[in-house]
């Protein structure tokens, strides 16, 4: 069981993504993500769970799950792992195109 850090009232720094900002921007555009969907996927890529995403973005957990359902449908995947794999595959494609 992991201990949760108490809220400090400070803003959380932006997540560290597994690819550079330009590549992530192109991947998000290819997936046609809305700004909020993009933020949620960024947090998923950083290993955050629904509750953490909700707290970070000031949403409720059911709202996060609604966004995820719509992201899954848009991307054509059925779960988080498929989503992460799809994003990584697109990031690799984008990186190859840039070289």
FIKOLZA-1660 file (N, C-alpha, C; in steps of 0.1 Angstrom, whole numbers, plus 5000, padded with zeros to 4 digits):
% residues 99
   i   px   py   pz ch aa at
   1 5009 4988 5000  A  X  N
   1 5000 5000 5000  A  X CA
   1 5009 5012 5000  A  X  C
   2 5007 5021 4991  A  X  N
   2 5015 5033 4990  A  X CA
   2 5009 5045 4997  A  X  C
   3 5018 5052 5003  A  X  N
   3 5013 5064 5011  A  X CA
   3 5011 5076 5001  A  X  C
   4 5000 5083 5003  A  X  N
   4 4997 5094 4995  A  X CA
   4 5003 5107 5001  A  X  C
   5 5009 5115 4993  A  X  N
   5 5014 5128 4998  A  X CA
   5 5002 5137 5001  A  X  C
   6 5003 5145 5012  A  X  N
   6 4993 5154 5015  A  X CA
   6 4993 5166 5005  A  X  C
   7 4981 5171 5002  A  X  N
   7 4980 5182 4993  A  X CA
   7 4987 5194 4999  A  X  C
   8 4995 5201 4991  A  X  N
   8 5003 5212 4996  A  X CA
   8 4997 5226 4991  A  X  C
   9 4987 5225 4982  A  X  N
   9 4982 5238 4977  A  X CA
   9 4990 5243 4966  A  X  C
  10 5001 5237 4962  A  X  N
  10 5009 5241 4951  A  X CA
  10 5004 5234 4938  A  X  C
  11 5006 5241 4927  A  X  N
  11 5002 5235 4914  A  X CA
  11 5012 5224 4911  A  X  C
  12 5007 5213 4906  A  X  N
  12 5015 5202 4901  A  X CA
  12 5022 5206 4889  A  X  C
  13 5035 5203 4888  A  X  N
  13 5042 5206 4875  A  X CA
  13 5037 5197 4864  A  X  C
  14 5038 5202 4851  A  X  N
  14 5033 5194 4840  A  X CA
  14 5040 5180 4840  A  X  C
  15 5032 5170 4835  A  X  N
  15 5038 5157 4835  A  X CA
  15 5050 5156 4826  A  X  C
  16 5059 5147 4829  A  X  N
  16 5070 5144 4821  A  X CA
  16 5066 5133 4811  A  X  C
  17 5065 5137 4798  A  X  N
  17 5060 5127 4788  A  X CA
  17 5072 5119 4783  A  X  C
  18 5069 5107 4778  A  X  N
  18 5079 5098 4773  A  X CA
  18 5084 5102 4759  A  X  C
  19 5080 5113 4754  A  X  N
  19 5084 5118 4741  A  X CA
  19 5086 5133 4741  A  X  C
  20 5092 5139 4731  A  X  N
  20 5094 5154 4732  A  X CA
  20 5080 5160 4729  A  X  C
  21 5080 5173 4732  A  X  N
  21 5067 5181 4731  A  X CA
  21 5062 5181 4716  A  X  C
  22 5071 5183 4707  A  X  N
  22 5067 5184 4693  A  X CA
  22 5060 5171 4688  A  X  C
  23 5067 5160 4692  A  X  N
  23 5061 5147 4688  A  X CA
  23 5048 5144 4694  A  X  C
  24 5046 5148 4707  A  X  N
  24 5034 5146 4714  A  X CA
  24 5023 5155 4708  A  X  C
  25 5026 5167 4704  A  X  N
  25 5016 5176 4698  A  X CA
  25 5011 5169 4685  A  X  C
  26 5020 5164 4677  A  X  N
  26 5016 5157 4664  A  X CA
  26 5007 5145 4667  A  X  C
  27 5011 5137 4677  A  X  N
  27 5004 5125 4680  A  X CA
  27 4990 5129 4685  A  X  C
  28 4989 5139 4694  A  X  N
  28 4975 5143 4698  A  X CA
  28 4967 5149 4687  A  X  C
  29 4973 5155 4677  A  X  N
  29 4966 5160 4666  A  X CA
  29 4961 5149 4657  A  X  C
  30 4969 5139 4655  A  X  N
  30 4965 5127 4647  A  X CA
  30 4954 5120 4654  A  X  C
  31 4954 5120 4667  A  X  N
  31 4943 5113 4674  A  X CA
  31 4930 5122 4675  A  X  C
  32 4932 5134 4672  A  X  N
  32 4921 5144 4672  A  X CA
  32 4915 5145 4686  A  X  C
  33 4924 5147 4696  A  X  N
  33 4920 5148 4710  A  X CA
  33 4916 5162 4713  A  X  C
  34 4906 5164 4721  A  X  N
  34 4902 5177 4726  A  X CA
  34 4913 5181 4736  A  X  C
  35 4914 5194 4740  A  X  N
  35 4924 5198 4750  A  X CA
  35 4923 5190 4763  A  X  C
  36 4911 5188 4768  A  X  N
  36 4909 5180 4781  A  X CA
  36 4913 5166 4779  A  X  C
  37 4909 5160 4768  A  X  N
  37 4913 5146 4765  A  X CA
  37 4928 5145 4764  A  X  C
  38 4934 5155 4758  A  X  N
  38 4949 5155 4757  A  X CA
  38 4955 5155 4771  A  X  C
  39 4950 5163 4780  A  X  N
  39 4956 5164 4793  A  X CA
  39 4954 5151 4801  A  X  C
  40 4942 5144 4799  A  X  N
  40 4939 5132 4805  A  X CA
  40 4949 5121 4800  A  X  C
  41 4951 5120 4787  A  X  N
  41 4960 5110 4781  A  X CA
  41 4974 5113 4786  A  X  C
  42 4978 5125 4787  A  X  N
  42 4992 5129 4792  A  X CA
  42 4993 5123 4806  A  X  C
  43 4983 5124 4814  A  X  N
  43 4984 5119 4828  A  X CA
  43 4984 5104 4828  A  X  C
  44 4977 5098 4819  A  X  N
  44 4977 5083 4818  A  X CA
  44 4991 5078 4814  A  X  C
  45 4997 5085 4805  A  X  N
  45 5010 5082 4800  A  X CA
  45 5021 5083 4812  A  X  C
  46 5017 5091 4822  A  X  N
  46 5026 5092 4833  A  X CA
  46 5022 5083 4845  A  X  C
  47 5013 5074 4842  A  X  N
  47 5010 5063 4851  A  X CA
  47 4999 5067 4862  A  X  C
  48 4992 5078 4859  A  X  N
  48 4982 5082 4869  A  X CA
  48 4969 5074 4868  A  X  C
  49 4963 5072 4879  A  X  N
  49 4950 5065 4880  A  X CA
  49 4939 5075 4879  A  X  C
  50 4926 5071 4878  A  X  N
  50 4915 5080 4876  A  X CA
  50 4914 5090 4887  A  X  C
  51 4916 5085 4900  A  X  N
  51 4914 5094 4911  A  X CA
  51 4925 5105 4911  A  X  C
  52 4937 5101 4907  A  X  N
  52 4948 5111 4906  A  X CA
  52 4945 5121 4895  A  X  C
  53 4940 5116 4884  A  X  N
  53 4937 5125 4873  A  X CA
  53 4926 5135 4877  A  X  C
  54 4916 5130 4883  A  X  N
  54 4904 5138 4888  A  X CA
  54 4909 5149 4897  A  X  C
  55 4918 5146 4907  A  X  N
  55 4923 5156 4916  A  X CA
  55 4932 5166 4909  A  X  C
  56 4940 5162 4900  A  X  N
  56 4949 5171 4893  A  X CA
  56 4941 5181 4884  A  X  C
  57 4931 5176 4877  A  X  N
  57 4923 5184 4868  A  X CA
  57 4911 5191 4874  A  X  C
  58 4908 5188 4887  A  X  N
  58 4896 5193 4893  A  X CA
  58 4883 5188 4888  A  X  C
  59 4884 5175 4885  A  X  N
  59 4872 5168 4879  A  X CA
  59 4867 5158 4889  A  X  C
  60 4856 5152 4887  A  X  N
  60 4851 5140 4895  A  X CA
  60 4856 5128 4888  A  X  C
  61 4857 5117 4895  A  X  N
  61 4862 5104 4889  A  X CA
  61 4852 5100 4878  A  X  C
  62 4839 5100 4880  A  X  N
  62 4830 5097 4869  A  X CA
  62 4832 5105 4856  A  X  C
  63 4836 5118 4858  A  X  N
  63 4838 5126 4846  A  X CA
  63 4851 5122 4839  A  X  C
  64 4861 5118 4847  A  X  N
  64 4873 5113 4841  A  X CA
  64 4870 5100 4833  A  X  C
  65 4862 5092 4838  A  X  N
  65 4859 5079 4832  A  X CA
  65 4851 5082 4819  A  X  C
  66 4842 5092 4819  A  X  N
  66 4835 5095 4807  A  X CA
  66 4844 5100 4796  A  X  C
  67 4854 5109 4800  A  X  N
  67 4864 5113 4790  A  X CA
  67 4872 5101 4785  A  X  C
  68 4876 5092 4794  A  X  N
  68 4883 5080 4789  A  X CA
  68 4875 5072 4779  A  X  C
  69 4863 5069 4782  A  X  N
  69 4854 5062 4773  A  X CA
  69 4854 5068 4760  A  X  C
  70 4853 5081 4759  A  X  N
  70 4853 5088 4746  A  X CA
  70 4866 5088 4739  A  X  C
  71 4877 5088 4747  A  X  N
  71 4890 5087 4741  A  X CA
  71 4892 5073 4735  A  X  C
  72 4888 5063 4743  A  X  N
  72 4890 5049 4738  A  X CA
  72 4882 5048 4725  A  X  C
  73 4870 5053 4724  A  X  N
  73 4862 5052 4712  A  X CA
  73 4869 5059 4700  A  X  C
  74 4874 5071 4703  A  X  N
  74 4880 5079 4693  A  X CA
  74 4893 5073 4687  A  X  C
  75 4900 5067 4696  A  X  N
  75 4913 5061 4692  A  X CA
  75 4911 5047 4687  A  X  C
  76 4900 5040 4690  A  X  N
  76 4897 5027 4686  A  X CA
  76 4904 5016 4695  A  X  C
  77 4904 5019 4708  A  X  N
  77 4910 5009 4717  A  X CA
  77 4900 5006 4728  A  X  C
  78 4903 4996 4736  A  X  N
  78 4893 4992 4746  A  X CA
  78 4898 4994 4761  A  X  C
  79 4911 4997 4763  A  X  N
  79 4915 4999 4776  A  X CA
  79 4928 5008 4776  A  X  C
  80 4932 5011 4788  A  X  N
  80 4944 5020 4790  A  X CA
  80 4957 5014 4783  A  X  C
  81 4959 5001 4785  A  X  N
  81 4971 4996 4779  A  X CA
  81 4971 4997 4764  A  X  C
  82 4960 4994 4758  A  X  N
  82 4959 4996 4743  A  X CA
  82 4961 5010 4739  A  X  C
  83 4956 5020 4747  A  X  N
  83 4957 5034 4745  A  X CA
  83 4972 5038 4745  A  X  C
  84 4979 5033 4756  A  X  N
  84 4993 5036 4757  A  X CA
  84 5001 5031 4746  A  X  C
  85 4998 5018 4742  A  X  N
  85 5005 5012 4731  A  X CA
  85 5003 5019 4718  A  X  C
  86 4990 5024 4716  A  X  N
  86 4987 5031 4704  A  X CA
  86 4995 5045 4703  A  X  C
  87 4995 5052 4715  A  X  N
  87 5002 5064 4715  A  X CA
  87 5017 5062 4713  A  X  C
  88 5023 5052 4719  A  X  N
  88 5037 5050 4717  A  X CA
  88 5040 5046 4702  A  X  C
  89 5031 5038 4696  A  X  N
  89 5033 5034 4682  A  X CA
  89 5033 5047 4673  A  X  C
  90 5023 5056 4676  A  X  N
  90 5023 5068 4668  A  X CA
  90 5035 5077 4670  A  X  C
  91 5040 5077 4683  A  X  N
  91 5051 5085 4686  A  X CA
  91 5064 5080 4679  A  X  C
  92 5065 5067 4678  A  X  N
  92 5076 5061 4671  A  X CA
  92 5075 5065 4656  A  X  C
  93 5063 5064 4651  A  X  N
  93 5061 5067 4636  A  X CA
  93 5065 5082 4634  A  X  C
  94 5061 5091 4643  A  X  N
  94 5064 5105 4641  A  X CA
  94 5079 5108 4642  A  X  C
  95 5085 5101 4652  A  X  N
  95 5100 5103 4654  A  X CA
  95 5107 5098 4641  A  X  C
  96 5102 5087 4635  A  X  N
  96 5109 5082 4623  A  X CA
  96 5107 5091 4611  A  X  C
  97 5096 5097 4610  A  X  N
  97 5093 5107 4600  A  X CA
  97 5102 5119 4601  A  X  C
  98 5104 5123 4613  A  X  N
  98 5112 5135 4615  A  X CA
  98 5127 5133 4612  A  X  C
  99 5132 5121 4612  A  X  N
  99 5146 5118 4610  A  X CA
  99 5150 5118 4595  A  X  C
% end
